[in-house]
Amino acid sequence: TPKTIAIILLAAGALSLSATAKVFWTRPAARGHAVLETTLDWKTVYTSSVRINDGQGDLTIIGCNEPLGTVMTKLRQAYASCEMLETFRQNETLGWARVREGGAIVTLLALAPNAPEQTVLFVLTQTPGDFDKSRGPPSAPCLRDPPPYPGSRVQTTLTSEESQMQLEIYAAAAMPEAIQQYYESALL
């Protein structure tokens, strides 16, 4: 009846006027890789497929507007349910860990530059097979120009698919001055 509807509306109006409440929406803390995308003061600055020796992986570099200690605490919490392959370690300028998340191996390296409230986070994600391949020496050098120092052996090869940048690290049984002189003449 219209009279009943009017009474219900008046009662609802009176209750809404007398009730004062604040509603907060809380979101559970992100777990695993999700923390990288959902943390407000963290921004992805670079992503690329990479090759380390003979293993593939995905590299993400994140700029964090937070001190190293805060970043490491958030990473510890986010990856707490993952299998720890290398426990979280930290000093004044860097922190790192290696975890198994699902079927992937995730290597985390956080560096604190000279700015106290900023941290740069490197996240390398690999399959277990590619992780094993990247730990061993490369099967062959990739760079040809300039040619490597005679008698040197390639130790590590790093390639970014996105930028096509390559870095190779060699070991040589020679004095640094001799190697420097070789490259000075090779580059002229």
C-alpha positions in Angstrom: 0.0 0.0 0.0 1.2 3.6 -0.5 1.1 4.2 3.3 3.5 1.3 3.9 5.9 2.4 1.2 5.9 5.9 2.6 6.7 4.6 6.1 9.6 2.4 4.8 11.0 5.3 2.8 10.8 7.6 5.9 12.5 5.0 8.1 15.3 4.4 5.6 15.8 8.2 5.2 16.0 8.6 9.0 18.5 5.8 9.3 20.7 7.1 6.5 20.7 10.6 8.2 21.6 9.2 11.6 24.2 6.7 10.5 27.7 7.9 10.0 30.2 5.4 8.7 33.4 5.3 6.8 34.0 2.5 4.4 37.5 1.5 3.6 38.5 -0.9 0.9 41.6 -2.9 1.7 43.5 -4.9 -0.8 45.5 -7.9 0.2 49.3 -7.5 -0.4 50.4 -8.7 -3.8 52.1 -12.0 -4.0 55.0 -13.0 -6.2 55.4 -11.2 -9.5 52.2 -9.2 -8.9 54.1 -7.0 -6.5 56.1 -5.7 -9.4 53.1 -4.4 -11.2 50.9 -3.3 -8.3 53.2 -1.4 -6.0 52.4 2.3 -6.3 55.9 3.8 -6.1 57.4 1.2 -8.5 57.6 1.8 -12.3 58.8 -0.5 -15.0 61.5 1.3 -17.0 62.8 -1.5 -19.2 61.8 -5.0 -20.4 63.6 -7.3 -22.8 64.2 -10.9 -23.7 67.8 -11.6 -22.8 70.4 -14.3 -23.5 72.9 -15.1 -20.8 75.5 -17.5 -22.1 73.3 -20.2 -23.7 70.2 -19.6 -21.7 67.2 -17.3 -22.4 65.3 -15.2 -20.0 63.1 -12.1 -19.5 64.6 -9.1 -17.8 62.5 -6.4 -16.2 64.1 -3.3 -14.7 62.0 -1.4 -12.2 62.6 2.1 -10.7 61.4 2.2 -7.1 60.8 5.5 -5.3 61.5 3.8 -1.9 64.7 3.0 0.0 66.4 -0.4 -0.4 65.2 -1.7 2.9 61.6 -1.0 2.1 61.9 -2.7 -1.3 63.5 -5.7 0.2 60.8 -6.0 2.8 58.1 -5.9 0.2 59.9 -8.5 -1.9 60.4 -10.8 1.1 56.7 -10.6 1.9 55.6 -11.0 -1.8 57.8 -14.1 -2.4 57.4 -15.7 1.1 55.3 -18.6 -0.2 57.8 -19.4 -3.0 60.6 -21.9 -2.7 63.8 -20.1 -1.8 66.8 -21.1 -3.9 69.0 -18.3 -2.6 67.8 -16.6 0.6 67.2 -12.9 0.7 70.4 -11.0 1.4 71.0 -7.3 1.8 73.7 -4.8 2.7 73.7 -1.0 2.5 73.8 -0.8 -1.3 72.3 -4.0 -2.7 69.9 -6.9 -2.0 69.3 -10.1 -3.8 67.5 -13.4 -3.8 66.6 -16.3 -6.1 63.2 -18.0 -5.8 61.2 -20.6 -7.7 57.8 -19.2 -8.6 55.5 -21.7 -10.3 57.6 -23.2 -13.0 60.1 -20.3 -13.3 63.3 -19.3 -11.5 63.2 -15.6 -10.6 66.5 -13.8 -9.7 66.0 -10.5 -7.9 68.7 -7.9 -7.6 68.0 -4.5 -6.0 70.6 -1.7 -6.1 70.6 1.5 -4.1 72.1 4.3 -6.1 73.4 7.5 -4.4 69.8 8.7 -3.9 68.7 7.4 -0.5 65.0 7.1 -1.4 65.4 5.3 -4.7 66.2 1.7 -5.6 66.7 0.0 -9.0 65.3 -3.5 -9.2 66.4 -6.1 -11.8 64.1 -9.1 -12.2 65.3 -12.0 -14.3 62.8 -14.8 -15.0 63.9 -18.0 -16.6 62.8 -21.6 -17.1 64.9 -24.1 -15.0 66.6 -25.4 -18.2 67.5 -21.9 -19.4 68.7 -21.0 -15.8 71.1 -24.1 -15.9 72.3 -23.1 -19.4 73.0 -19.5 -18.3 75.1 -20.7 -15.4 77.6 -22.6 -17.6 80.1 -21.0 -19.9 78.9 -20.0 -23.4 79.3 -22.5 -26.1 80.9 -19.9 -28.4 81.7 -16.2 -28.4 79.2 -13.9 -30.2 81.2 -10.8 -30.9 83.7 -10.8 -33.8 84.7 -7.1 -34.1 87.0 -6.2 -32.6 88.5 -9.7 -32.4 89.1 -11.0 -28.9 92.6 -10.8 -27.4 94.7 -13.7 -28.6 94.6 -16.7 -26.2 91.7 -15.3 -24.2 88.6 -17.3 -23.3 85.0 -16.1 -23.3 83.6 -16.4 -19.8 80.1 -14.7 -20.1 78.0 -13.5 -23.0 75.0 -11.2 -22.4 72.6 -10.1 -25.1 69.5 -7.9 -24.9 67.1 -8.8 -27.7 65.2 -5.5 -27.3 68.2 -3.2 -27.8 70.5 -5.7 -29.6 73.3 -4.7 -27.1 75.9 -7.4 -26.4 78.5 -7.7 -23.7 81.2 -10.4 -23.5 83.6 -10.9 -20.7 86.9 -12.7 -21.4 89.7 -14.1 -19.3 93.2 -13.6 -20.5 96.6 -14.6 -19.1 98.3 -11.2 -19.9 99.0 -8.0 -18.2 96.3 -5.3 -18.4 98.6 -2.9 -20.2 99.2 -5.5 -23.0 95.5 -6.1 -23.4 94.8 -2.3 -23.5 97.5 -1.8 -26.1 96.0 -4.6 -28.2 92.5 -3.0 -28.2 93.9 0.5 -28.8 95.5 -0.7 -32.0 92.6 -2.9 -33.0 90.1 0.0 -32.7 92.2 2.5 -34.7 
